[in-house]
Amino acid sequence: MKPLIVQKYGGATLADPEKIKAVAARVAAQSKENSLIVVVSAMGKTTNSLIDLANQVSSHPQRREMDMLLTVGERISMSLMSMALNDLGCPAISFTGSQAGIFTDDSHVNAFIKDVKPMRVEESLKTDKVVILAGFQGVSPQTKEITTLGRGGSDTSAVAMAAAFKAERCEILKDVPAVFTADPNVVKSAKPIQELSYDQLMDMTFWGAKVLHYRSVELAKLRDVTLYIGPASNKTSDGTLVKKGLNMFESCKALSLNSHETVVGILSKEKNPAKALKDLQVLFDEKQIPFPQLLHCEMNLDKTEMLLTGPSEIITAIKKELQNHAQFTLLPTDFSTVTLTCTGATSPEITQKVLNVLSDKKLETRKLMMGAMSVTVLVDAPLRKQVIESLHQLI
């Protein structure tokens, strides 16, 4: 077998038939040098369209049925990609997550991969076929139900396959040339980053970098999977390399700025944070709302305050549910977080610089949150872009 590479193509790179054919041509050319597992996301905005459909027929779509619906998107991509490759004379076969042996726990909409037993994938690679895998999905061996891995879960599918086969690397191919020091749509002077450590990228993705799902970076670190993040169209581009042993010595420089665009604050009348969080989980379970990402939880006077973020459809469902709730109150303002990730551990000097810049620009911060490698400020959502632009001078 030729050296194996796992490639993952994001939805924007597969948005229409012409783009699928362009990716197929790239894959066919690469297959002459490498064995390939190609993980695909749903085409373009397909997932959003399917969520809209669900909300048109149900006010609280059941999570099990959402998994049945949303996995269709990746199945469309995988079969079209396989057809396009076979037309080019490149033997290919498509598999769903369950056919490929991706076993998960039994939670719907946000399942975790527990094991990978890719027998059919291995057989196909031995016969020199390119394997096209539907990302974002698996099956629970306990319940025999189809599950999904959460928004961005195709990245996790790709890393899991790369780990199972000890692939040379896992390429996350997108419509951007690399990971940048900030979102280039917000900061025109943002620069590409050529190398990152797993810890740096984990911090960046936890705090809002959209280049990868943070769970996939954690898995790559645990299983020592080399990651490459770059464009789907140009093989020779530099892109960003993430692997063991990069940036091994102590340093404390500003590395990148990332942001969660929409953060909601929830106050609970319960002053015990453990109970408040449990009550919120029970409520979301009852209403079939997947629990979003918890960013912060603290006692505030005699109440518990929680900060949550997640995909827009989950945030919308939460706001709708908590409008007139007896125990939980939504804070009236939408917030954003802006996070400065450092090359290594944070320092008082970096924190002081962040606060000085914001003070000089008269940009009010609601909270300051410290992490091992980052400084995060909570700001009112309308200030988000201004805060990012102002802090980028520190990099």
Secondary structure, 3 states (H helix, E strand, C coil): CCCEEEEEECHHHHCCHHHHHHHHHHHHHHCCCCEEEEEECCCCCHHHHHHHHHHHHCCCCCHHHHHHHHHHHHHHHHHHHHHHHHHCCCCEEEECCCCCCEEECCCCCCCCEEEECCHHHHHHHHCCCEEEEECCEEECCCCCCEEECCCCHHHHHHHHHHHHHCCCEEEEEECCCCEECCCCCCCCCCCEECEECHHHHHHHHHCCCCCCCHHHHHHHHHHCCCEEEEECCCCCCCCEEECCCCCCCCCCCEEEEEEEEEEEEEEECCCCHHHHHHHHHHHHHHCCCCCCEEEEEEEECCEEEEEEECCHHHHHHHHHHCCCCCCEEECCCCEEEEEEEECCCCCHHHHHHHHHHHHHCCCCCCEEEECCCEEEEEEEHHHHHHHHHHHHHHC
